Structures are given as structure tokens and as C-alpha cells.
Amino acid sequence: MTNIEIVLSIVSITLLIFSLVTGILLVFFQSSRQRLKQQMELAQNKLKYEQELRHVELEVSEEMMRQFAQELHDNIGQLITAVGIQIENIKFDHRDLKEKFESAEIYLSEATQQLRLLSRTLNSDYVGRIGLFSAVDTEVKRIKSLNKFTVHWQPVSGNSGLDKDQELMVFRVFQEIIQNCLRHSLAQNVSISLKNEGGNFEMKIKDDGLGFDAENILHSDKASGLRNILKRCEWIGMSCTIESSVGKGCTIALSKSI
């Protein structure tokens, strides 16, 4: 075999090896690319599934709230009306007792007003119709009338910049926080601020109540309400911070860049 033939053989073998290596690399690359594509599709499907699951969960929750609001308005409202009619009949038959029923009528009137406001704020259609700012203002008026603590609140106008689903979720979080204040805080003052400035939405609720060890509570089995707040904020891509310590009240802030 001549030198030229040897060189050609070496070149041929080298080209063959290079072709084989290239082919293997291409197959490996295609396989990796296909596997990556499948992983991305699985991740997207999982994300879509979780989003749809959350949407269904929200719809079910809101449907229950609507039904509850309707039950309050229809059933409890009818009972209050019946009591009012009964009082009027007693007053008609016993005119000397008229003055004694004045305080009861005042309480019935207040109960009717509270029921009307509560049934409205439980209805998601109502929140979507009047907007977040107005819905919070309505709820604040109801909370003030309970005389459990002093509410510091400056009504705001304009638009929150959030879509309807986000507004509804923020409003439900607001109600959850306020109910926690009513049940557990023993606060004397609760400050509420709500704003949309420069494309940044923020809601902050601060109380001067008992407070709690936020870190320990959040990792215990006693924090279902707080975890629910965090979960709802996560659903709509909103940041939520909870700051509290024993004897120093609690501050919960929600924020989102719009």
C-alpha cells in the first residue's frame, strides 16, 4: 500500500468516525430537545390545570357566597320583617306599651341595615358592579356601625387598576383580615389604606391589638385564616406581607405592580 493510499484510508476512517460522532450528537441533541419539549409541555399542562383548578375553586366559593347572601336576604330578612309586624300589632292592641317597644324597633332597624350591607358585600356581582374602592367603603361603614373599634379610613376614588377577578379576591382578603381583627385582635384602632399610584396597587390594614408571633403561628395548625390570605394573594400574583409580634398589633400589606 502506497503512502497516498494510507493517507486516504486514514482520512476516510477519520471522516467516518466524525460522521458517526456527528450522527450520535445529532441524535442525542434531538432526543434532548424532544425531552425538553415534553417537560415544558408537562409543566405548561400542570400550570394550566392548577389555574383551572383555582378558577373552579373560586367559582364554587363565590357561588356558595351568593347563595348564602340570598339566604340571608330572604330568610333572615323575612324573620326580621315578621318580628317588626308583630311589634306593630302589639302596639296597636296595647297603645300603653308603645314607648317600651321603641328600643326594640331601633335594634330591628339596625339589624335590617346590617343584614342589607352584609348580603351585598357577600355577593360577588355587587363587588364587580361598583368596584373595589366602593365595595371597601361600604364594608367599612358596616364595620364602623358595629362599634368594636375605631376605624381610620379615608375613602378613595378612581380605579384600582386590577381586573374584576383580582378585585374580588382582594376584597375577600380584606373581609378575612377584618374578621380576624373583630374576632381575635381586641384592637382599639384599625387603620385601612387603599391606593393605586404610579401603576402600583397597595392595600394596608394595621391594628393596635394583641398581636402574635407571626413566624411561629404561620407554621402551626392555628393559622388557617392567615394561610388562606396568603394563598388567595398567590392566586392573583400579589405580594402579601404579615408583620406582627406579641403586644404590638398586626400589619398586613398587599401590593402588585400593574
Backbone hydrogen bonds in HBPLUS format (Angstrom, degrees):
<---DONOR---> <-ACCEPTOR-->    atom                        ^
c    i                          cat <-CA-CA->   ^        H-A-AA   ^      H-
h    n   atom  resd res      DA  || num        DHA   H-A  angle D-A-AA Bond
n    s   type  num  typ     dist DA aas  dist angle  dist       angle   num
A0006-ILE N   A0002-THR O   2.97 MM   4  6.31 153.2  2.05 147.3 155.2     1
A0007-VAL N   A0003-ASN O   2.89 MM   4  6.17 163.1  1.92 151.8 155.8     2
A0008-LEU N   A0004-ILE O   2.86 MM   4  6.09 161.7  1.89 150.4 155.7     3
A0009-SER N   A0005-GLU O   2.88 MM   4  6.06 151.9  1.96 143.4 151.2     4
A0010-ILE N   A0006-ILE O   2.90 MM   4  6.20 158.7  1.95 151.0 156.7     5
A0011-VAL N   A0007-VAL O   2.85 MM   4  6.10 162.0  1.89 152.2 157.5     6
A0012-SER N   A0008-LEU O   2.82 MM   4  5.98 159.0  1.86 146.1 152.3     7
A0013-ILE N   A0009-SER O   2.81 MM   4  6.06 165.2  1.83 151.7 155.8     8
A0014-THR N   A0010-ILE O   2.80 MM   4  5.97 158.7  1.85 148.3 155.1     9
A0015-LEU N   A0011-VAL O   2.81 MM   4  6.04 162.1  1.84 151.5 156.2    10
A0016-LEU N   A0012-SER O   2.82 MM   4  6.05 153.3  1.89 146.9 155.1    11
A0017-ILE N   A0013-ILE O   2.82 MM   4  6.08 163.9  1.84 152.1 156.2    12
A0018-PHE N   A0014-THR O   2.77 MM   4  6.00 160.3  1.81 150.2 156.7    13
A0019-SER N   A0015-LEU O   2.78 MM   4  5.96 154.0  1.84 144.5 151.9    14
A0020-LEU N   A0016-LEU O   2.86 MM   4  6.15 157.1  1.91 149.5 155.9    15
A0021-VAL N   A0017-ILE O   2.83 MM   4  6.08 165.7  1.85 155.1 158.8    16
A0022-THR N   A0018-PHE O   2.77 MM   4  5.93 161.2  1.81 147.6 153.7    17
A0023-GLY N   A0019-SER O   2.79 MM   4  5.95 157.0  1.84 145.0 151.9    18
A0024-ILE N   A0020-LEU O   2.83 MM   4  6.10 159.0  1.88 150.2 155.9    19
A0025-LEU N   A0021-VAL O   2.82 MM   4  6.07 160.4  1.86 150.6 156.4    20
A0026-LEU N   A0022-THR O   2.80 MM   4  6.05 156.1  1.85 149.7 156.6    21
A0027-VAL N   A0023-GLY O   2.87 MM   4  6.11 160.2  1.91 149.3 154.8    22
A0028-PHE N   A0024-ILE O   2.79 MM   4  6.02 161.4  1.83 150.3 156.1    23
A0029-PHE N   A0025-LEU O   2.71 MM   4  5.87 156.3  1.76 147.2 154.6    24
A0030-GLN N   A0026-LEU O   2.79 MM   4  5.97 163.7  1.81 150.2 154.7    25
A0031-SER N   A0027-VAL O   2.82 MM   4  5.97 157.1  1.87 146.5 153.6    26
A0032-SER N   A0028-PHE O   2.81 MM   4  6.01 159.6  1.85 148.4 154.1    27
A0033-ARG N   A0029-PHE O   2.79 MM   4  5.95 156.5  1.84 147.4 154.8    28
A0034-GLN N   A0030-GLN O   2.85 MM   4  6.01 156.5  1.91 146.1 152.4    29
A0035-ARG N   A0031-SER O   2.84 MM   4  6.05 156.8  1.90 146.3 153.3    30
A0036-LEU N   A0032-SER O   2.80 MM   4  5.97 156.6  1.86 147.3 153.8    31
A0037-LYS N   A0033-ARG O   2.89 MM   4  6.08 153.5  1.96 142.9 150.6    32
A0038-GLN N   A0034-GLN O   2.91 MM   4  6.17 155.5  1.97 146.4 152.8    33
A0039-GLN N   A0035-ARG O   2.91 MM   4  6.16 154.4  1.98 145.5 152.8    34
A0040-MET N   A0036-LEU O   2.88 MM   4  6.13 156.0  1.94 148.3 154.7    35
A0041-GLU N   A0037-LYS O   2.89 MM   4  6.13 155.3  1.95 146.7 153.8    36
A0042-LEU N   A0038-GLN O   2.83 MM   4  6.06 156.4  1.88 147.3 154.1    37
A0043-ALA N   A0039-GLN O   2.87 MM   4  6.09 156.8  1.92 145.8 152.4    38
A0044-GLN N   A0040-MET O   2.82 MM   4  6.04 158.2  1.87 148.4 154.6    39
A0045-ASN N   A0041-GLU O   2.80 MM   4  5.98 159.4  1.84 148.3 154.4    40
A0046-LYS N   A0042-LEU O   2.84 MM   4  6.02 152.6  1.91 144.9 152.9    41
A0047-LEU N   A0043-ALA O   2.88 MM   4  6.09 157.9  1.93 146.7 152.8    42
A0048-LYS N   A0044-GLN O   2.80 MM   4  6.02 160.9  1.84 149.4 155.1    43
A0049-TYR N   A0045-ASN O   2.82 MM   4  5.97 155.1  1.88 143.1 150.4    44
A0050-GLU N   A0046-LYS O   2.88 MM   4  6.12 160.1  1.91 149.0 154.1    45
A0051-GLN N   A0047-LEU O   2.86 MM   4  6.10 158.0  1.91 150.1 156.3    46
A0052-GLU N   A0048-LYS O   2.87 MM   4  6.07 161.4  1.90 150.0 155.1    47
A0053-LEU N   A0049-TYR O   2.79 MM   4  5.96 152.3  1.86 146.7 155.4    48
A0054-ARG N   A0050-GLU O   2.87 MM   4  6.08 156.4  1.92 146.0 152.2    49
A0055-HIS N   A0051-GLN O   2.86 MM   4  6.09 152.5  1.94 144.1 152.4    50
A0056-VAL N   A0052-GLU O   2.84 MM   4  6.07 159.4  1.88 148.8 153.8    51
A0057-GLU N   A0053-LEU O   2.85 MM   4  6.03 159.2  1.89 145.9 152.5    52
A0058-LEU N   A0054-ARG O   2.82 MM   4  6.01 153.5  1.89 145.8 152.9    53
A0059-GLU N   A0055-HIS O   2.87 MM   4  6.12 159.0  1.92 147.7 153.7    54
A0060-VAL N   A0056-VAL O   2.84 MM   4  6.08 163.2  1.87 155.5 159.5    55
A0061-SER N   A0057-GLU O   2.94 MM   4  6.08 161.6  1.98 144.7 150.3    56
A0062-GLU N   A0058-LEU O   2.82 MM   4  6.02 163.5  1.85 153.8 158.2    57
A0063-GLU N   A0059-GLU O   2.83 MM   4  5.98 150.4  1.92 145.0 153.7    58
A0064-MET N   A0060-VAL O   2.97 MM   4  6.21 154.3  2.03 148.0 154.4    59
A0065-MET N   A0061-SER O   2.97 MM   4  6.27 150.1  2.07 142.8 151.7    60
A0066-ARG N   A0062-GLU O   2.85 MM   4  6.12 154.6  1.91 147.1 153.6    61
A0067-GLN N   A0063-GLU O   2.96 MM   4  6.20 160.0  2.00 146.8 152.0    62
A0068-PHE N   A0064-MET O   2.85 MM   4  6.03 156.2  1.91 145.8 153.0    63
A0069-ALA N   A0065-MET O   2.83 MM   4  6.04 157.4  1.89 148.4 154.5    64
A0070-GLN N   A0066-ARG O   2.90 MM   4  6.15 155.3  1.97 146.8 153.6    65
A0071-GLU N   A0067-GLN O   2.84 MM   4  6.10 154.2  1.90 147.6 155.0    66
A0072-LEU N   A0068-PHE O   2.88 MM   4  6.13 159.1  1.93 150.5 156.0    67
A0073-HIS N   A0069-ALA O   2.95 MM   4  6.16 166.3  1.97 148.1 151.9    68
A0074-ASP N   A0070-GLN O   2.84 MM   4  5.97 164.8  1.86 151.2 155.6    69
A0075-ASN N   A0071-GLU O   2.82 MM   4  5.51 145.0  1.95 141.2 151.0    70
A0077-GLY N   A0072-LEU O   3.13 MM   5  6.54 140.6  2.29 154.2 165.5    71
A0078-GLN N   A0074-ASP O   3.11 MM   4  5.93 145.4  2.23 125.5 134.2    72
A0079-LEU N   A0075-ASN O   3.05 MM   4  6.38 152.5  2.12 147.2 154.7    73
A0080-ILE N   A0076-ILE O   2.97 MM   4  6.27 160.2  2.01 154.3 158.9    74
A0081-THR N   A0077-GLY O   2.98 MM   4  6.18 158.4  2.03 145.9 152.2    75
A0082-ALA N   A0078-GLN O   2.86 MM   4  6.07 153.1  1.93 144.9 152.5    76
A0083-VAL N   A0079-LEU O   2.95 MM   4  6.24 154.1  2.01 148.5 154.9    77
A0084-GLY N   A0080-ILE O   2.98 MM   4  6.25 156.8  2.04 148.1 154.5    78
A0085-ILE N   A0081-THR O   2.96 MM   4  6.27 153.8  2.03 149.1 155.9    79
A0086-GLN N   A0082-ALA O   2.94 MM   4  6.16 155.0  2.00 145.5 152.7    80
A0087-ILE N   A0083-VAL O   2.94 MM   4  6.22 154.5  2.00 149.4 155.9    81
A0088-GLU N   A0084-GLY O   3.03 MM   4  6.30 158.0  2.08 145.2 151.1    82
A0089-ASN N   A0085-ILE O   2.93 MM   4  6.25 153.4  2.01 148.7 155.7    83
A0090-ILE N   A0086-GLN O   2.98 MM   4  6.27 158.0  2.03 149.0 154.6    84
A0091-LYS N   A0087-ILE O   2.87 MM   4  6.12 160.9  1.91 153.2 158.7    85
A0092-PHE N   A0088-GLU O   2.96 MM   4  6.14 146.8  2.07 142.0 151.0    86
A0093-ASP N   A0089-ASN O   2.97 MM   4  6.24 153.7  2.04 147.1 153.8    87
A0094-HIS N   A0090-ILE O   2.73 MM   4  5.81 145.4  1.85 149.1 159.5    88
A0097-LEU N   A0094-HIS O   2.93 MM   3  5.68 165.0  1.96 122.8 127.8    89
A0098-LYS N   A0095-ARG O   3.28 MM   3  5.37 167.6  2.29 108.7 111.5    90
A0100-LYS N   A0097-LEU O   3.04 MM   3  5.36 123.6  2.37 105.3 120.0    91
A0101-PHE N   A0098-LYS O   3.18 MM   3  5.58 150.2  2.27 107.5 115.9    92
A0102-GLU N   A0099-GLU O   3.21 MM   3  5.38 164.7  2.23 107.5 112.1    93
A0105-GLU N   A0101-PHE O   2.98 MM   4  6.22 153.7  2.05 150.7 157.6    94
A0106-ILE N   A0102-GLU O   3.00 MM   4  6.30 146.2  2.12 144.7 154.1    95
A0107-TYR N   A0103-SER O   3.02 MM   4  6.33 159.1  2.06 149.6 154.2    96
A0108-LEU N   A0104-ALA O   2.93 MM   4  6.17 154.2  1.99 145.9 153.4    97
A0109-SER N   A0105-GLU O   2.93 MM   4  6.08 153.0  2.00 141.5 148.6    98
A0110-GLU N   A0106-ILE O   2.97 MM   4  6.25 155.0  2.03 147.4 154.2    99
A0111-ALA N   A0107-TYR O   2.83 MM   4  6.04 155.7  1.89 147.4 154.5   100
A0112-THR N   A0108-LEU O   2.90 MM   4  6.09 152.8  1.97 145.0 152.1   101
A0113-GLN N   A0109-SER O   3.05 MM   4  6.30 154.8  2.12 143.5 149.9   102
A0114-GLN N   A0110-GLU O   2.88 MM   4  6.13 162.0  1.92 151.8 156.8   103
A0115-LEU N   A0111-ALA O   2.88 MM   4  6.00 157.8  1.93 146.2 152.5   104
A0116-ARG N   A0112-THR O   2.97 MM   4  6.15 154.0  2.04 143.8 150.7   105
A0117-LEU N   A0113-GLN O   3.00 MM   4  6.25 165.7  2.02 152.8 156.0   106
A0118-LEU N   A0114-GLN O   2.88 MM   4  6.00 162.8  1.91 150.7 156.0   107
A0119-SER N   A0115-LEU O   2.94 MM   4  6.00 166.0  1.96 148.9 152.8   108
A0120-ARG N   A0116-ARG O   3.16 MM   4  6.30 145.7  2.28 140.1 149.0   109
A0121-THR N   A0117-LEU O   3.09 MM   4  6.38 167.1  2.11 153.3 155.3   110
A0122-LEU N   A0118-LEU O   3.07 MM   4  6.24 136.6  2.27 146.4 157.6   111
A0123-ASN N   A0120-ARG O   3.01 MM   3  5.35 150.7  2.09 108.9 118.1   112
A0126-TYR N   A0123-ASN O   3.12 MM   3  5.47 129.1  2.39 104.5 116.5   113
A0127-VAL N   A0123-ASN O   3.42 MM   4  6.89 154.5  2.49 146.3 152.5   114
A0128-GLY N   A0124-SER O   2.95 MM   4  6.22 164.4  1.97 154.8 158.8   115
A0129-ARG N   A0125-ASP O   2.93 MM   4  6.04 139.9  2.09 139.4 150.2   116
A0130-ILE N   A0126-TYR O   3.10 MM   4  6.32 164.5  2.13 156.2 157.8   117
A0131-GLY N   A0127-VAL O   2.88 MM   4  5.51 142.8  2.02 145.3 153.9   118
A0135-ALA N   A0131-GLY O   3.02 MM   4  6.14 154.8  2.09 149.1 157.1   119
A0136-VAL N   A0132-LEU O   2.89 MM   4  6.09 161.1  1.93 159.8 163.5   120
A0137-ASP N   A0133-PHE O   3.07 MM   4  6.30 155.7  2.13 142.5 149.6   121
A0138-THR N   A0134-SER O   2.94 MM   4  6.20 154.7  2.01 147.9 154.1   122
A0139-GLU N   A0135-ALA O   3.00 MM   4  6.26 157.9  2.05 146.8 152.8   123
A0140-VAL N   A0136-VAL O   2.83 MM   4  6.04 153.3  1.90 151.3 158.9   124
A0141-LYS N   A0137-ASP O   3.11 MM   4  6.37 154.1  2.18 145.0 150.9   125
A0142-ARG N   A0138-THR O   3.21 MM   4  6.56 151.6  2.29 143.0 150.2   126
A0143-ILE N   A0139-GLU O   2.92 MM   4  6.23 159.1  1.96 151.3 157.0   127
A0144-LYS N   A0140-VAL O   2.83 MM   4  6.03 159.9  1.87 153.9 159.3   128
A0145-SER N   A0141-LYS O   3.21 MM   4  6.37 151.8  2.29 140.6 147.0   129
A0146-LEU N   A0143-ILE O   3.09 MM   3  5.38 151.1  2.18 106.3 115.1   130
A0147-ASN N   A0144-LYS O   3.09 MM   3  5.62 155.5  2.15 114.8 121.7   131
A0150-THR N   A0188-GLN O   2.87 MM  38  6.04 171.9  1.87 142.9 140.9   132
A0190-VAL N   A0150-THR O   2.89 MM  40  6.25 155.5  1.95 165.7 167.2   133
A0152-HIS N   A0190-VAL O   2.79 MM  38  6.08 168.7  1.80 154.6 158.1   134
A0192-ILE N   A0152-HIS O   2.89 MM  40  6.17 166.4  1.91 177.2 172.6   135
A0167-GLU N   A0163-ASP O   2.86 MM   4  6.11 159.2  1.91 156.7 163.6   136
A0168-LEU N   A0164-LYS O   2.93 MM   4  6.11 162.4  1.96 149.1 153.7   137
A0169-MET N   A0165-ASP O   3.02 MM   4  6.22 157.9  2.07 144.0 149.9   138
A0170-VAL N   A0166-GLN O   2.90 MM   4  6.11 163.2  1.92 153.1 157.5   139
A0171-PHE N   A0167-GLU O   2.92 MM   4  6.12 156.5  1.97 149.1 155.9   140
A0172-ARG N   A0168-LEU O   2.97 MM   4  6.25 153.3  2.04 147.7 154.6   141
A0173-VAL N   A0169-MET O   2.96 MM   4  6.24 153.5  2.03 147.7 155.3   142
A0174-PHE N   A0170-VAL O   2.84 MM   4  6.12 154.7  1.91 147.4 154.8   143
A0175-GLN N   A0171-PHE O   2.92 MM   4  6.24 157.8  1.97 149.0 154.1   144
A0176-GLU N   A0172-ARG O   2.95 MM   4  6.19 155.0  2.02 144.6 151.5   145
A0177-ILE N   A0173-VAL O   2.93 MM   4  6.21 159.8  1.97 154.7 159.4   146
A0178-ILE N   A0174-PHE O   3.00 MM   4  6.22 166.8  2.01 154.4 157.8   147
A0179-GLN N   A0175-GLN O   2.91 MM   4  6.07 158.7  1.96 148.6 154.6   148
A0180-ASN N   A0176-GLU O   3.04 MM   4  6.27 150.2  2.13 143.7 151.5   149
A0181-CYS N   A0177-ILE O   3.00 MM   4  6.36 150.4  2.09 146.2 154.6   150
A0182-LEU N   A0178-ILE O   2.89 MM   4  6.23 156.5  1.94 150.8 157.2   151
A0183-ARG N   A0179-GLN O   2.93 MM   4  6.10 156.0  1.99 148.4 154.3   152
A0184-HIS N   A0180-ASN O   2.87 MM   4  5.70 164.0  1.90 149.4 154.1   153
A0185-SER N   A0181-CYS O   3.29 MM   4  4.79 138.8  2.47 111.3 122.6   154
A0210-LEU N   A0185-SER O   2.80 MM  25  5.35 158.1  1.84 145.1 150.2   155
A0208-ASP N   A0189-ASN O   3.26 MM  19  5.88 142.6  2.41 158.0 162.4   156
A0191-SER N   A0206-LYS O   2.73 MM  15  5.12 162.0  1.76 157.9 162.1   157
A0206-LYS N   A0191-SER O   2.89 MM  15  5.12 162.4  1.92 148.8 154.7   158
A0193-SER N   A0204-LYS O   2.93 MM  11  5.26 159.9  1.97 155.3 160.0   159
A0204-LYS N   A0193-SER O   2.94 MM  11  5.26 161.7  1.98 145.4 150.4   160
A0195-LYS N   A0202-GLU O   2.95 MM   7  5.49 158.0  2.00 161.2 165.9   161
A0202-GLU N   A0195-LYS O   2.93 MM   7  5.49 157.0  1.98 162.0 160.6   162
A0197-GLU N   A0200-ASN O   3.06 MM   3  5.33 149.5  2.15 148.3 141.6   163
A0200-ASN N   A0197-GLU O   2.99 MM   3  5.33 150.1  2.08 110.0 119.3   164
A0258-ILE N   A0199-GLY O   2.67 MM  59  5.08 173.3  1.67 161.1 161.9   165
A0201-PHE N   A0256-LYS O   2.85 MM  55  5.24 164.0  1.88 165.4 160.2   166
A0256-LYS N   A0201-PHE O   3.02 MM  55  5.24 147.2  2.14 142.1 144.1   167
A0203-MET N   A0254-LEU O   2.91 MM  51  5.11 156.9  1.96 142.3 147.5   168
A0254-LEU N   A0203-MET O   2.75 MM  51  5.11 164.3  1.77 156.5 162.1   169
A0205-ILE N   A0252-ILE O   2.95 MM  47  5.41 161.1  1.99 152.3 158.4   170
A0252-ILE N   A0205-ILE O   2.94 MM  47  5.41 164.5  1.97 153.9 157.5   171
A0207-ASP N   A0250-CYS O   2.92 MM  43  5.48 157.9  1.97 154.8 162.2   172
A0250-CYS N   A0207-ASP O   3.25 MM  43  5.48 144.2  2.38 124.0 133.3   173
A0249-GLY N   A0209-GLY O   3.18 MM  40  4.42 126.0  2.49 137.1 133.0   174
A0247-GLY N   A0210-LEU O   2.48 MM  37  4.75 154.1  1.54 167.1 158.1   175
A0217-ILE N   A0213-ASP O   2.93 MM   4  5.98 167.6  1.94 165.3 169.5   176
A0218-LEU N   A0214-ALA O   2.99 MM   4  6.03 163.4  2.02 150.7 154.8   177
A0219-HIS N   A0216-ASN O   3.19 MM   3  5.34 140.3  2.36  99.4 110.4   178
A0220-SER N   A0217-ILE O   2.98 MM   3  5.09 162.9  2.01 112.7 114.9   179
A0227-ARG N   A0223-ALA O   2.84 MM   4  6.00 166.5  1.85 161.6 165.8   180
A0228-ASN N   A0224-SER O   2.91 MM   4  5.96 143.7  2.04 137.6 147.6   181
A0229-ILE N   A0225-GLY O   3.08 MM   4  6.37 147.0  2.19 141.4 149.6   182
A0230-LEU N   A0226-LEU O   3.03 MM   4  6.39 161.6  2.07 151.7 155.6   183
A0231-LYS N   A0227-ARG O   2.86 MM   4  6.00 156.0  1.91 145.7 152.8   184
A0232-ARG N   A0228-ASN O   2.99 MM   4  6.13 162.8  2.02 147.4 151.3   185
A0233-CYS N   A0229-ILE O   3.08 MM   4  6.30 157.3  2.13 148.5 154.8   186
A0234-GLU N   A0230-LEU O   2.96 MM   4  6.18 153.7  2.03 145.2 152.6   187
A0235-TRP N   A0231-LYS O   3.03 MM   4  6.32 149.9  2.12 148.0 155.8   188
A0236-ILE N   A0233-CYS O   3.22 MM   3  5.54 131.9  2.46 102.2 113.3   189
A0238-MET N   A0233-CYS O   2.88 MM   5  4.96 171.3  1.89 149.0 146.3   190
A0237-GLY N   A0234-GLU O   3.10 MM   3  5.00 167.3  2.11 107.6 110.2   191
A0239-SER N   A0255-SER O   2.93 MM  16  5.26 145.7  2.05 167.4 164.9   192
A0255-SER N   A0239-SER O   3.02 MM  16  5.26 152.0  2.10 140.9 145.7   193
A0241-THR N   A0253-ALA O   2.96 MM  12  5.36 157.6  2.01 149.8 157.1   194
A0253-ALA N   A0241-THR O   3.02 MM  12  5.36 157.9  2.07 148.6 155.7   195
A0243-GLU N   A0251-THR O   2.89 MM   8  5.20 173.6  1.89 158.3 160.5   196
A0251-THR N   A0243-GLU O   2.83 MM   8  5.20 160.3  1.86 154.6 161.2   197
A0248-LYS N   A0245-SER O   3.00 MM   3  5.49 163.5  2.03 140.0 139.1   198
